[in-house]
Amino acid sequence: MKKISLAFLKGLLIIIGLCLLQSGSPVHAKAVLPSKLNKANLVTYYTYFRANKNVTLKTAYTPSYKIGKSIIRNMTIKKGTIVEGQHNGGSKSRELLIDERQLSYHTKRTGILPGYTLDPYPDSKYSNPLSANVESFTRVKRPTYMPAYSDGNLYQGDAAFLESKKRPNINLRITPDGYLEYYKRNSKVEFSLQFLQKPNGDAKINKTLMKGNTRYFYTSKKVNGLKATKVNSKGSYQYRYQLTNLHQPQFTPGDPDNDIPGSYDSLYRLSGKTYYTQIGTDD
């Protein structure tokens, strides 16, 4: 991501946006022509790196059900894992900032203890994103399974939903390391942690095909909560999921008085449901 200095600002924008949806402030989304979404507007230029070896990083986990002190745990990113990150201080920097919140639960669980959740706040001693030696990673192109200009978080809702004051209850996550995850909001934990628990369903994306505005994901198992097409009886490509970009970008005004930028969102369709994902802001 280029135009934001730290990747965790993206997470803050998402949390602020969700808070705005549940506040009493009126929110009115409107369609915006794709020509309006020029590169000068968008902030979500994500960059990706592949681990050249197993990399162990220290990260903070916070209590899930009460306010308390975070604990520091080791999380291992295995060789070959693709992460979302950026050079800290320019392209020649030897430090790579990794937004580990976007990694799959399969990867994050290496450091999780029962009753704790990855700490999403940037004021921790070991704040997210994490830093690593850039020499341990190789820059790669955006994986085919990742939607353009999106961090991979899609929330169930259509254009009308974006106009409402409701907050989303379903989070569909496509992770940089190649997992399709389905989350239901967990209201038993702190608000900022409600989509950071163990997914209700997940599967490794073993193959992706692009045809026009549609991505076809192939997995060896079904993702609980999502309808799939059974295409094989065994092997790595038993189930197929179809993610279609509707090419109906929406703009939701922010709250300038509270320094909340307006949001550009793309609409997608998967398993008969419409989802939106942030692709940019107007600040």
C-alpha positions in Angstrom: 0.0 0.0 0.0 1.7 3.2 -1.1 -0.2 6.3 -0.2 -0.6 5.5 3.5 2.5 5.4 5.6 1.4 2.5 7.8 -0.9 -0.4 6.8 -2.7 -0.4 10.2 -4.4 2.9 9.2 -6.5 0.7 6.9 -7.7 -1.3 9.9 -8.6 1.9 11.7 -10.6 3.2 8.8 -12.6 0.0 8.8 -13.3 0.2 12.5 -14.2 3.9 12.3 -16.5 3.1 9.3 -18.3 0.3 11.3 -18.7 2.7 14.2 -20.2 5.3 11.9 -22.7 2.8 10.5 -24.0 2.1 14.0 -24.1 5.8 15.1 -27.0 8.2 14.7 -25.2 10.1 11.8 -27.0 9.8 8.5 -25.1 7.9 5.8 -26.1 8.0 2.1 -24.2 5.9 -0.4 -24.4 6.6 -4.1 -23.2 5.0 -7.3 -20.1 6.4 -8.8 -18.9 6.0 -12.4 -15.7 3.8 -12.7 -14.1 6.8 -14.5 -14.3 8.7 -11.3 -12.2 6.1 -9.6 -8.9 7.3 -10.9 -5.6 6.4 -9.3 -5.4 9.9 -7.7 -8.4 9.0 -5.5 -7.5 5.5 -4.4 -5.3 4.8 -1.4 -5.4 1.0 -1.4 -2.4 0.1 -3.4 -1.4 -3.2 -1.8 2.0 -4.8 -2.3 2.7 -8.5 -1.6 5.8 -10.5 -0.6 6.6 -14.2 -0.4 8.6 -15.6 2.6 11.9 -17.1 1.4 12.2 -19.1 4.7 10.3 -19.7 7.9 10.1 -16.3 9.7 9.2 -16.0 13.4 7.8 -12.7 14.6 6.7 -11.4 18.0 3.2 -10.1 18.1 0.7 -9.0 20.8 -2.5 -10.8 21.7 -5.2 -9.2 23.8 -7.8 -10.8 26.1 -10.9 -11.5 24.1 -13.6 -11.1 26.7 -12.3 -8.5 29.1 -10.0 -5.5 29.1 -6.6 -6.6 30.2 -2.9 -6.7 29.5 -1.7 -8.1 26.2 0.7 -11.0 26.0 3.6 -11.4 23.5 3.7 -14.6 21.5 5.7 -15.9 18.6 3.9 -16.3 15.3 5.6 -18.2 12.5 5.2 -17.3 8.9 6.2 -20.4 6.9 8.4 -20.4 3.8 6.3 -19.8 0.7 3.6 -17.8 2.6 2.5 -14.6 0.8 1.9 -11.6 3.0 0.7 -8.1 2.4 3.3 -5.5 3.4 5.3 -2.5 2.5 8.8 -1.1 2.9 9.1 1.1 6.0 10.7 4.3 4.8 10.8 3.7 1.1 11.6 1.0 -1.4 15.3 0.8 -0.4 14.4 0.2 3.3 15.6 -3.1 4.8 12.5 -3.2 7.0 9.3 -4.7 5.8 6.0 -3.9 7.6 3.6 -6.9 7.5 -0.1 -6.5 8.2 -0.5 -9.8 9.8 -4.2 -9.2 10.6 -4.9 -10.0 6.9 -3.2 -13.4 7.2 -5.4 -16.5 7.4 -6.3 -17.9 10.8 -4.4 -21.0 9.7 -1.2 -18.8 9.9 -2.2 -16.6 12.9 -3.1 -19.5 15.1 0.6 -20.4 15.6 0.7 -17.7 18.3 -2.9 -17.8 19.7 -3.8 -18.9 23.2 -7.4 -19.7 24.2 -9.1 -16.5 25.4 -6.9 -14.2 23.4 -7.2 -12.4 20.1 -4.7 -10.7 17.8 -4.3 -7.2 19.2 -5.6 -4.8 16.5 -4.6 -1.6 18.2 -1.5 0.3 16.9 -0.4 1.5 20.4 0.9 -1.9 21.6 4.6 -2.4 22.2 4.5 -4.9 19.3 2.0 -3.1 17.2 0.5 -4.3 14.0 1.8 -4.3 11.3 4.9 -6.2 12.3 8.3 -5.5 11.1 10.6 -8.1 9.5 13.9 -8.1 7.6 13.0 -7.5 3.9 15.8 -9.9 2.9 13.6 -12.7 4.2 10.9 -11.9 1.6 10.6 -11.5 -2.2 8.3 -9.0 -3.8 5.6 -10.8 -5.9 2.6 -9.7 -8.0 -0.9 -9.4 -6.5 -2.2 -13.0 -6.3 -5.0 -13.8 -8.7 -7.4 -14.6 -5.9 -7.0 -11.1 -4.4 -9.6 -8.6 -5.6 -8.1 -5.4 -7.1 -7.7 -2.4 -4.7 -9.1 -4.5 -1.8 -7.4 -5.9 1.3 -9.6 -9.0 0.9 -12.3 -8.1 3.5 -15.8 -8.2 2.0 -18.8 -7.5 4.1 -22.3 -8.8 3.3 -24.5 -6.0 2.1 -25.6 -4.2 -1.1 -25.9 -0.5 -2.1 -29.0 -0.1 0.0 -27.2 -1.6 3.0 -24.4 1.0 2.7 -27.1 3.7 3.0 -28.4 2.2 6.2 -27.1 2.7 9.8 -26.7 -1.1 10.2 -23.4 -2.7 10.8 -22.4 -5.8 8.9 -22.8 -9.2 10.5 -20.9 -11.3 7.9 -17.3 -10.9 6.9 -16.0 -12.8 3.9 -12.2 -12.7 3.9 -9.8 -13.6 1.1 -6.3 -13.7 2.6 -3.0 -13.0 1.0 -1.8 -16.5 1.9 -4.6 -18.0 -0.1 -7.6 -18.9 2.2 -11.3 -18.2 1.8 -12.7 -17.5 5.3 -16.3 -16.9 6.4 -17.0 -15.0 9.7 -20.1 -14.3 11.6 -19.9 -11.4 14.0 -19.0 -12.6 17.4 -20.9 -10.2 19.7 -19.5 -11.9 22.9 -16.1 -10.2 22.5 -15.0 -6.6 22.3 -16.3 -4.7 19.2 -12.9 -4.4 17.5 -12.3 -8.1 17.9 -15.6 -9.4 16.6 -14.3 -10.4 13.2 -10.9 -11.6 14.4 -12.0 -14.8 16.1 -11.7 -18.3 14.6 -13.6 -18.3 11.3 -16.9 -20.2 11.1 -15.7 -21.8 7.9 -12.5 -21.7 5.8 -10.7 -23.5 3.1 -7.4 -23.2 1.2 -7.8 -21.8 -2.3 -5.9 -24.4 -4.4 -6.7 -22.9 -7.8 -8.1 -19.6 -9.2 -9.4 -19.0 -12.7 -10.2 -15.5 -14.0 -12.9 -15.1 -16.7 -14.0 -11.6 -17.4 -15.1 -10.0 -14.1 -15.4 -13.3 -12.3 -12.9 -15.3 -10.2 -13.5 -19.0 -9.7 -12.0 -20.4 -6.5 -11.4 -24.2 -6.2 -11.0 -25.9 -2.8 -10.7 -29.4 -1.5 -13.4 -28.8 1.2 -16.5 -26.8 1.6 -16.5 -23.5 3.5 -19.2 -23.6 6.2 -21.7 -20.8 5.6 -21.1 -20.5 1.9 -22.9 -22.3 -1.0 -20.5 -24.1 -3.3 -20.7 -26.0 -6.6 -19.4 -29.6 -6.3 -17.3 -30.3 -9.4 -15.2 -33.3 -8.3 -15.6 -36.2 -5.9 -12.0 -36.1 -4.6 -8.8 -34.2 -4.9 -7.8 -30.5 -4.5 -10.5 -29.1 -6.7 -13.8 -30.6 -5.3 -15.6 -27.3 -4.7 -16.0 -24.2 -6.8 -16.9 -20.7 -5.6 -17.7 -17.9 -8.0 -16.8 -14.3 -7.0 -18.2 -11.7 -9.5 -17.3 -8.0 -9.6 -20.6 -6.3 -10.3 -18.7 -3.1 -11.4 -21.1 -0.9 -9.5 -18.7 1.1 -7.3 -20.4 3.1 -4.5 -19.4 6.2 -2.6 -20.4 6.8 1.0 -19.7 10.3 2.4 -17.6 10.5 5.5 -17.8 12.9 8.5 -15.5 15.8 7.9 -16.2 17.2 11.4 -14.7 14.1 12.9 -12.0 13.6 10.3 -13.6 10.5 8.9 -13.1 10.3 5.1 -15.6 9.2 2.6 -15.4 5.6 1.4 -15.3 4.1 -2.1 -16.6 0.5 -2.2 -16.9 -2.2 -4.8 -19.8 -4.6 -4.9 -19.3 -8.3 -5.4 -21.5 -11.4 -5.7 -20.7 -14.8 -4.2 -23.0 -17.7 -3.3 -26.1 -15.7 -4.1 -25.2 -12.9 -1.7 -23.9 -9.3 -2.3 -20.8 -8.1 -0.6 -18.9 -4.7 -0.5 -15.3 -4.1 0.0 -13.5 -0.8 0.5 -11.2 0.2 -2.4 -10.4 3.8 -1.5 -11.2 7.0 0.3 -11.6 10.6 -0.7 -9.0 12.1 1.6 
